[in-house]
Amino acid sequence: MDNRALIISRVILLGSFIPIVLPVFSQDIITEPIMQFGYGTLKCLAYSPDGKTFITGSADGKARLWDIESGVVVQTYSGQTGSVNSLTFSPDGAQVLTGCSDASVKMWNTDNGLEIRTFTGHSNNVSTMAFSPDGKLILTGSEDGTANLWDVESGIAIRTFSGHRGGATSVAFSPDGTRILTGSFERAKMWDVESGAEIWTFQAGWVSSLAFSPDGKLVLTGSMDGTVKMWEVETGEEIQAFEAHIEVSSVAFSPDGTRILTGGIWDSSAKLWDAKNGTEIRTFKFDGISVFSAAFSPDGSEVLIRTSNDSVKILDVETGKVIRSFSGHSTVTSVAFSPDGRYILTGDLENNWATLWDIENGSVIRTFIGHTSSVNAVTFSPDGKYVLTGSGWNDNTAKLWDVESGGVIRTFSGHQGGVTSVSFSPDQTKILSGSQDYTTKLWNTETGVVIRTFTGHSQGVYSTAFSPNGKHILTGYFDDTAILWEEETGERIRTFYAHLNASFSPDGTKVLTDGEWQNWKAMLWDAQTGLEIRTFSGHRNVVNSVAFSPDGRHILTGSADRTAKLWDTETGAVIRTFIGHFDSVHSVSFSSNGLRVLTGCWDGVARLWDISDLTQTSGIPHELWTLY
């Protein structure tokens, strides 16, 4: 089973209520977190014309300008409401152009990050774009099946190129600006810029990328069937073809036109070719990691690579050695507050590490590196001195780390599948690890010895928790059950049906679970009797994660509907909805003082939200709220 599917943890937001009855339009919907941690899943990148910087677009709706020498982000472009899926620099580097899944195109001042202009007209994701060589025109391609030609100065759409049966996947201007190329799922086309007339159709299959040669005499196409083809501009004839990869993600000519660079999705490589005869010169290997795009530096001496683990690498063309790596983009798998509320901890799907962040300024304090697969679960020890992580398939371990030094203290090995959940006992002398091997293991923290293994399920473990007094254990399973166990004997006490994730209330008298895949709700249970107390309904998709507030008065839920919700535990009323996530919210947590909540999302960002204003205790009747 796919590790991504197995490590989705479910979420609940816990909150308090305003002591008046309000009409349905008065529900709090919060769109701005007080802090973001991480850059979101990397979607696209481009070199600046001077080769000193590059820009990346992310699923968090932002583009970022990176200084190559220092490796730091020097400018952020923020203002679009979806994933930034395409971008480019103007020829002089003074402007940045970004295309978004919300169908918008925006131009920004490169230096100060201010928005210059918005180009509206597409009706779907803007997936590709290019400036004309003189910088006076831009060309955008969209999944609405069209390519639009725009006047930069006025923002007016001059012409629309249609005729492809699918969305536009790649666009390019000829070096003299008189012709354009558009690629789609079934072919590539050449058009006259002035008249809009179609010149040639290139039967290149599903075109993922295309380019003009620097002298404008040749066209290069890369296709998802793994082939790279070269075409003559004047005749439209195919003059060369070669098998480059299993699937070609990108193609580019070197600045002098003598070489070709290609990226491969499934064969984990980029390749350098002789443009004249199509012979392979060099292969840049990235074991187990797909290459999503590859580009030459302006002087042709380096290549810029974007990989499937959301990292960016610059390599020397002649030696093939990595000169510099840039990280920060990834998928957040799990989040946790430190007991003192000063730090947060995030798990990383692609980069196989956990990251400690400063909660006040959002800076990275430390990275815990040592796992060989995704970090699926993270937590702090009750005293805040240690971090516990669980890692995915092919690693199958939990690790105990020292917060201060970042060093590994102990590795807990014994699972036959990825570790998806980890927990400390209240006195931190024991830990729990839940695994895809269908078992939960209880370990001695000091010695690393297994005390007990809990078995009896046909699917993987998704959540683990100790009761506040440490006498009971709660486990949630992928077979939609949650089980209450006696810690000392391993006796199975009670089963709660149709749940993946489960949590104890602070006093240990109640159990909070997410619902089954079909009912999109969270459920509150009496821990002693197993009877259902209350349901929390209002999400529009699966509830992925749940949590109690420290005082037990509120519940927090995270959902695949891209929202998190804060609820009153006693009445079941929703108090606040947190929106602005660009993907499924799969991990949630309260700060130790209950004044902040943390949400982790598949878009690669952990978001911190303030709920300190929620000081009143009585709730708004549930039926009076319109749920987001």
C-alpha positions, -999 to +999 in steps of 0.1 A: +000+000+000+012+035-008+031+050+021+015+084+015-020+069+020-009+050+051+007+080+069-023+103+067-032+111+103-066+125+112-073+158+129-096+176+153-098+212+165-110+220+200-123+253+210-145+275+231-177+295+224-190+331+224-218+334+250-245+349+226-268+334+200-258+347+166-275+343+132-260+319+107-239+345+089-219+353+121-196+323+122-159+331+125-140+320+095-103+327+099-081+330+068-048+343+081-025+323+104-002+342+126+028+322+114+037+297+086+064+271+089+077+256+056+074+267+020+049+243+007+053+216-020+076+228-048+058+232-081+081+251-105+113+271-107+133+294-131+168+309-133+172+347-133+187+361-165+219+371-146+222+336-130+226+350-095+191+340-082+163+317-090+126+317-082+104+289-070+066+285-069+048+265-042+015+250-033+012+275-005+003+302-030+037+320-028+067+324-051+102+329-035+134+344-048+165+326-037+201+340-036+223+313-051+254+323-033+239+324+002+211+299-003+186+321+015+152+335+004+156+372-004+120+380-015+085+365-013+057+372-037+023+366-020-012+373-032-026+344-051-052+320-037-040+287-051-008+268-059+018+287-080+023+262-108+042+283-134+066+313-133+093+331-153+115+362-153+113+391-177+143+392-201+159+420-180+151+403-147+132+433-134+098+415-132+086+381-121+055+365-137+035+338-118+006+316-129-017+300-104-042+272-100-068+299-093-065+309-130-048+342-123-015+355-137+004+382-117+034+403-125+057+414-096+086+438-091+115+414-086+133+436-061+106+449-037+080+420-042+051+444-050+024+434-074+025+453-107-004+439-126-029+410-128-039+393-161-073+378-160-090+357-187-081+321-181-107+298-165-084+271-151-049+265-138-022+285-156+004+258-161+030+274-183+042+309-194+069+329-212+080+365-219+087+376-255+124+384-261+118+422-259+097+418-227+066+436-243+044+405-245+037+375-224+023+341-234+004+320-209-009+284-213-038+270-192-056+238-185-086+255-200-072+245-234-060+279-245-029+300-247-033+338-243-010+365-257-010+396-235+003+431-237+026+437-207+020+474-204-018+474-205-026+439-193-049+434-222-053+400-239-043+405-276-050+370-289-061+336-278-046+305-294-070+275-293-071+242-312-056+218-287-079+191-274-063+193-239-047+218-216-016+236-226+015+220-210+043+242-224+048+274-243+078+293-258+086+323-280+111+321-309+143+341-303+131+368-327+096+369-311+077+363-344+066+328-336+053+309-306+051+272-297+023+256-277+023+220-264-005+199-251-015+164-242-017+153-279+007+175-300+027+207-304+018+236-326+037+266-341+018+299-345+025+333-361+024+360-334+012+388-356-017+371-373-024+342-349-023+318-378-012+282-372+020+274-391+029+238-382+015+209-362+042+186-347+029+151-340+049+147-309+024+129-286+018+141-251+042+170-250+056+178-215+081+204-226+093+222-257+119+248-267+133+268-296+170+265-304+190+298-297+192+305-334+155+299-339+160+272-366+150+242-346+122+231-322+128+205-295+099+185-279+099+161-250+071+137-245+056+114-219+064+084-241+101+090-233+111+104-267+128+137-275+123+150-311+139+177-331+120+196-358+130+220-385+112+254-381+110+262-418+097+229-430+080+215-399+098+182-406+112+158-379+149+156-383+160+137-352+145+115-325+159+095-296+147+076-266+158+097-236+138+086-205+109+065-195+089+098-194+104+131-203+096+159-179+116+188-195+139+197-224+162+227-229+189+239-253+222+251-239+227+288-245+251+281-274+227+255-289+253+227-290+238+206-262+204+195-249+193+189-213+165+165-205+148+155-173+133+121-165+104+113-142+107+075-136+144+068-143+156+093-116+180+112-139+187+142-161+208+137-192+231+159-213+231+152-251+249+164-281+224+185-301+240+177-335+239+139-334+218+130-303+245+111-285+244+110-247+273+130-231+265+127-194+239+114-169+230+131-137+216+104-114+193+109-084+186+075-069+149+069-064+140+106-070+123+118-101+136+149-120+106+172-126+125+199-144+160+207-156+174+240-169+207+255-180+222+285-162+225+316-184+261+309-192+255+271-197+281+260-171+255+248-145+222+230-145+193+237-121+173+206-111+139+203-094+133+168-079+103+149-066+115+153-030+110+190-033+146+199-033+165+221-057+201+213-068+227+231-089+252+208-107+283+215-126+277+206-163+312+192-169+318+172-137+282+163-128+289+172-092+263+189-070+275+225-063+247+235-040+213+222-026+183+242-014+156+227+008+125+239+026+098+227+003+082+194+013+050+177+026+043+181+064+033+147+078+029+155+115+031+185+139+036+190+176+040+219+201+068+218+226+055+217+262+067+253+269+050+265+237+083+281+223+089+256+195+070+234+170+081+202+154+073+190+119+078+157+102+088+156+065+076+132+039+102+136+012+134+147+030+133+121+057+139+144+086+121+163+113+124+201+118+124+222+150+111+257+144+111+289+165+075+298+170+080+335+172+099+342+140+094+310+120+131+302+117+145+267+116+165+259+148+175+224+141+169+195+117+169+159+130+185+138+103+190+101+105+160+083+091+161+066+057+124+071+049+096+096+055+092+109+090+055+101+096+051+110+133+067+134+157+062+143+194+080+160+223+087+143+256+066+157+285+097+176+299+105+190+264+141+177+264+136+150+239+120+144+205+105+111+193+101+103+156+087+074+136+097+066+100+082+049+070+087+018+050+123+005+045+133+023+077+106+010+101+121+025+132+114+051+159+142+074+171+148+093+203+166+126+199+182+152+222+165+185+215+195+206+225+222+188+204+200+172+177+218+139+183+202+105+182+200+089+217+184+056+208+168+038+179+139+015+185+140-013+159+117-043+156+087-033+134+083-050+100+065-020+085+067+018+086+061+035+120+031+058+117+026+070+153+047+076+184+038+086+220+055+091+253+040+078+286+032+106+311+063+098+331+083+093+298+097+060+310+079+042+281+071+049+245+045+036+221+051+030+184+023+021+159+032+005+126+020-005+092+029-041+103-005-041+122+011-040+156+017-015+184+049-019+205+055-007+241+092+001+248+113+010+277+126+044+269+159+040+288+169+005+274+151+004+241+137-031+250+103-041+239+080-046+269+049-057+250+035-060+215-003-054+209-017-074+180-050-085+165-056-063+135-057-069+098-044-034+089-019-008+100-019+013+131-026+050+126-026+065+161-014+058+196-020+075+229-014+069+267-042+078+291-033+107+314-025+084+343-005+060+320-026+030+329-044+026+296-034+027+259-055+038+230-047+027+194-064+036+161-063+014+131-067+015+094-094-011+097-116+016+112-114+005+148-100+021+179-090-001+208-086+006+245-059-016+262-047-022+298-011-010+297+002-034+324-014-066+312-019-059+275-056-069+280-080-056+254-107-037+272-130-021+246-133-015+209-147+017+193-158+010+157-152+031+125-122+051+135-086+057+125-074+082+150-082+084+187-073+106+217-079+107+254-095+137+271-072+154+296-090+137+325-090+103+308-128+099+310-135+104+273-122+093+240-122+114+209-121+097+175-125+106+139-154+089+120-154+064+092-144+075+057-181+080+047-195+101+075-171+130+077-174+136+114-157+132+148-171+113+177-169+116+215-172+085+237-173+075+273-140+057+280-155+035+307-187+024+291-178+028+254-211+046+248-212+075+222-217+109+239-217+133+209-208+137+173-192+167+156-205+172+121-198+199+096-168+190+076-173+184+039-148+156+036-130+130+057-118+141+092-081+132+092-071+142+127-085+152+162-072+167+194-085+179+228-076+213+242-055+211+275-086+219+296-108+195+276-133+222+268-126+224+231-119+200+202-099+206+171-104+187+138-085+187+105-101+175+073-096+166+037-119+195+029-089+217+035-102+232+067-097+228+104-125+235+129-127+244+165-156+230+185-172+232+220-168+198+236-199+202+257-224+214+231-209+201+199-211+236+183-185+248+159-168+280+170-143+287+144-132+275+109-097+279+097-093+282+060-064+289+037-049+255+034-042+243-002-046+206+005-058+181+031-053+191+067-040+159+083-024+169+116-036+192+144-023+202+178-030+226+207-003+246+225+001+237+262-017+269+273-045+263+248-041+298+233-028+286+199-035+258+175-012+242+149-024+226+116-002+205+093-012+202+056-003+182+026+006+215+009+039+214+028+031+241+053+024+240+091+002+270+101-001+286+136-034+301+146-043+324+175-074+315+196-066+336+227-097+357+222-119+326+229-122+331+267-159+327+271-174+293+279-210+291+267-216+279+231-237+289+202-264+263+194-251+240+167-281+243+145-277+280+141-243+278+124-237+275+087-206+253+084-179+261+059 
